[in-house]
């Protein structure tokens, strides 16, 4: 890796552990309080220096490694409605916040639903430029951790070890997303080179596997094998970076370059239940 934070870096877990300044920073209490005081008033005043520091840091992290993490970004014990409006106030200073469902919701609190937290979420990409997560309460049992993987690193490994699988992954795949926000049927490679020359990804494992049931083209044996290869590489210890977010932590990631997953957890009812506030952005500025 190099020190050029404006260029794409294909990272491993060791790289991130050895170079935390590339992807994580912390607000001190005074910075955090100034930010939320301005958010409460709906006008930038005392927190302008904090905003500009965050803008620079987030842009650098998203540009270099595809994600950026800020600890102590909020007092997570505030009411959810206040946290949602404050997060939107900050994000709108950085780029455009977009709806994340057919109803047009700009924020959503992710919670365990009927015990679905007990099932690990596989590596995937959301259908937005930048995914935003603000941790309101981590899982009481220590599970529910976020996992991240670099599309460039995964692609480089597959190119070296499984060139046949890479050829399949770089071909067109059908993702039938009927009924969800945004484009309903997406036809795209899973791994590809973006307009800016970076290694990009578009992957929703359940959707691509079930799209043939909704009228999409059937998957060939080689395509099934390529999907299994991709999943196997993403979960290698040197590829899958595990991030335990604490209450008040903020995470932004660029979906075109970083895939994310979530470890399983057992929820606890009441105030210790796991809650994550989510937003989506279309962020050319970042």
JOGI-V308094 format. One record per pair of residues at least 12 apart in sequence whose C-alpha atoms are under 7 Angstrom apart, sorted by the first residue. I is the first residue (numbers start at 1). J is the second residue. Records with the same first field share a line. If there is no record, write none. Layout:
I=J + J
This chain:
5=60 + 63 + 64
6=60 + 63 + 64
7=63 + 64
8=63 + 64 + 65 + 198
9=64 + 65
10=150 + 152 + 153
11=65 + 150 + 153
12=238 + 239
13=238 + 239 + 240 + 241
14=238
22=61
23=61 + 67 + 68 + 69
24=68 + 69 + 70
25=69 + 70 + 71
26=70 + 71 + 72
27=71 + 72 + 73
28=72
31=50
32=72 + 73 + 74
34=46 + 47
35=47 + 50
36=86
39=86 + 89
40=86
42=89
55=94
59=286
62=253 + 254
66=253 + 254 + 257 + 258
67=252 + 253 + 254
68=251 + 252 + 253
69=250 + 251 + 252
70=249 + 250 + 251
71=248 + 249 + 250
72=248 + 249
73=248 + 249 + 250
74=248
75=248
76=136 + 247 + 248
84=107
94=285 + 286
95=281 + 282 + 283 + 285
96=281 + 282 + 283
97=280 + 281 + 282
98=280 + 281 + 282
99=280
100=181 + 280
101=180 + 181
102=180 + 181
106=279
107=277 + 278 + 279
108=277 + 278 + 279
109=275 + 276 + 277 + 278
110=275 + 276 + 277
111=274 + 275 + 276
112=267
117=264 + 265 + 266
118=264 + 265 + 266
119=264
120=262 + 263 + 264
121=261 + 262 + 263
122=261 + 262
123=259 + 260 + 261
124=203 + 204 + 205 + 259 + 260 + 261
125=202 + 203 + 204 + 255 + 259 + 260
126=255
128=255 + 280 + 281 + 282
129=254 + 255 + 256 + 281 + 282 + 283
130=252 + 253 + 254 + 255 + 280 + 281 + 282 + 283
131=252 + 253 + 254 + 255 + 279 + 280 + 281
132=251 + 252 + 253 + 278 + 279 + 280
133=250 + 251 + 252 + 276 + 277 + 278 + 279
134=248 + 249 + 250 + 251 + 276 + 277 + 278
135=245 + 246 + 247 + 248 + 249 + 250 + 275 + 276 + 277
136=247 + 248 + 275 + 276 + 277
137=247 + 272 + 273 + 274 + 275 + 276
138=245 + 246 + 247 + 274 + 275
139=265 + 267 + 273 + 274
140=267 + 268 + 272 + 273
141=265 + 266
143=263 + 264 + 265
144=262 + 263 + 264 + 265
145=242 + 243 + 244 + 245 + 262 + 263
146=242 + 243 + 244 + 260 + 261 + 262 + 263
147=240 + 241 + 242 + 243 + 260 + 261 + 262
148=240 + 241 + 242 + 258 + 259 + 260 + 261
149=234 + 239 + 240 + 241 + 258 + 259 + 260
150=257 + 258 + 259
151=199 + 200 + 201 + 257 + 258 + 259
152=199
154=233 + 234
165=226
168=223 + 226
169=189 + 190 + 191 + 226
170=189 + 190 + 191 + 192
171=189
172=187 + 188 + 189
173=187 + 188 + 189 + 190
174=186 + 187 + 188 + 208 + 211 + 216
175=187 + 207 + 208 + 211
176=207 + 211
190=202 + 203
199=257
200=256 + 257
201=256 + 257
202=256
